[in-house]
Amino acid sequence: MSDQTVFVLDPRLEGDSVPVCDLGLCTVRLMNDARFPWVILVPRIAGLVELIDLSEADRRTVTDEIDRVTRALSSHTSAEKMNVAALGNMVRQLHVHVIARFAGDAAWPGPIWGVGTAQAYVEGDRMERVDALKAALIGA
């Protein structure tokens, strides 16, 4: 179970991504790798490592938020396949990856991890993607 300390985003997640918005339970962040349209959701509860660490109600909320983000990213990118995963092998803090995939992307058909070198978004492209996702998720 989670402890009662204040939620702090893992420094690696913070450094590798930019904020999109906060939903009811999760903060949503765009991974700064233009090769793959890729978002992470991090429940804003301290001490979580696994989905099973969430209460039943929070687990339902996270599932609903994953659904919202997956639909928004899929619609925004016209992805051919959506990958959703909670791995946590490199960063223990519970976070869920939502990745839009395309035949012919840099890692297709394999997983994106460990393939090539991340390519940071150009500032305008990153802000355009963040704004589009934020609008789809919260109407802002």
C-alpha positions in Angstrom: 0.0 0.0 0.0 1.0 3.6 -0.4 2.5 5.5 2.4 1.2 8.9 3.7 4.1 11.1 2.3 3.6 13.8 -0.3 3.6 12.7 -3.9 6.8 13.6 -5.8 7.3 12.7 -9.4 10.4 10.4 -10.0 13.2 12.6 -11.3 13.8 10.4 -14.3 10.2 10.6 -15.4 10.3 14.3 -14.8 13.4 14.7 -16.9 12.3 12.5 -19.8 8.8 14.1 -20.2 6.8 17.3 -20.2 3.5 18.0 -18.4 0.3 17.7 -20.4 -2.4 18.0 -17.6 -3.7 16.5 -14.4 -6.8 14.3 -14.5 -8.7 13.2 -11.4 -6.0 10.9 -10.1 -3.1 10.8 -12.6 -0.7 13.4 -13.9 -0.3 13.0 -17.7 3.0 13.7 -19.3 4.3 13.6 -22.9 7.6 11.7 -23.3 10.1 13.9 -25.0 10.9 11.5 -27.9 9.5 12.6 -31.2 10.0 9.2 -32.8 7.0 7.8 -30.8 3.8 9.6 -29.7 4.1 8.5 -26.1 2.4 9.5 -22.9 2.7 8.4 -19.4 0.2 8.5 -16.6 1.4 8.7 -13.0 -1.1 8.4 -10.1 -0.5 11.3 -7.8 -0.2 9.0 -4.7 3.1 8.6 -2.9 4.7 5.2 -2.6 3.0 3.3 -5.4 5.0 0.7 -7.2 2.4 -1.7 -8.7 -1.2 -1.3 -9.9 -2.2 -3.7 -7.0 -1.0 -1.0 -4.6 -4.0 1.1 -5.5 -7.3 0.8 -3.7 -10.1 -0.7 -5.7 -11.7 2.7 -6.3 -8.4 4.2 -7.3 -7.6 1.3 -9.6 -11.0 1.9 -11.4 -10.1 5.6 -11.7 -6.7 4.9 -13.2 -8.2 2.4 -15.6 -10.8 5.0 -16.7 -8.0 7.6 -17.1 -5.9 5.2 -19.2 -8.9 4.7 -21.4 -9.3 8.4 -21.9 -5.7 9.0 -22.7 -5.5 6.0 -25.0 -8.5 7.2 -27.0 -7.2 10.8 -27.1 -3.7 9.8 -28.3 -5.2 7.3 -30.8 -7.5 9.9 -32.2 -4.8 12.6 -32.3 -2.3 10.4 -34.1 -4.5 8.1 -36.1 -2.3 5.3 -34.7 -2.4 1.8 -36.2 -1.9 0.2 -32.8 -1.9 1.4 -29.2 0.5 -0.1 -26.7 -0.4 0.3 -23.0 2.0 -1.0 -20.3 3.0 -0.6 -16.7 6.6 -2.0 -16.5 8.5 -0.2 -13.8 11.8 -2.1 -14.3 13.9 1.1 -14.7 11.7 3.5 -12.6 9.9 1.9 -9.7 7.3 4.6 -9.2 4.0 3.4 -10.7 3.5 4.8 -14.2 1.6 3.6 -17.2 2.9 4.1 -20.8 0.5 4.8 -23.6 2.2 4.6 -26.9 0.9 5.2 -30.4 2.5 2.8 -32.9 2.7 2.6 -36.6 4.0 0.0 -39.0 7.4 1.3 -40.1 8.1 3.3 -36.9 11.7 3.1 -35.6 11.0 0.0 -33.5 8.1 -1.7 -35.4 7.0 -4.4 -34.7 9.1 -4.8 -31.5 8.9 -2.8 -28.3 10.2 0.8 -28.3 12.6 0.3 -25.3 16.3 0.2 -26.2 15.8 1.1 -29.8 18.0 3.9 -31.1 18.4 7.3 -29.3 15.5 9.5 -28.2 15.0 12.5 -30.4 13.6 15.5 -28.5 10.7 17.3 -30.0 11.2 20.6 -31.7 9.7 23.2 -29.3 6.7 24.1 -31.6 5.9 20.5 -32.3 6.0 19.5 -28.7 3.7 22.3 -27.7 1.3 21.5 -30.5 1.1 17.9 -29.3 0.7 18.9 -25.6 -2.0 21.4 -26.5 -3.9 18.9 -28.7 -3.8 16.3 -26.0 -4.8 18.7 -23.2 -7.7 19.9 -25.3 -8.9 16.3 -25.9 -8.5 15.4 -22.3 -9.8 18.4 -20.4 -11.1 20.7 -23.1 -8.5 23.4 -22.4 
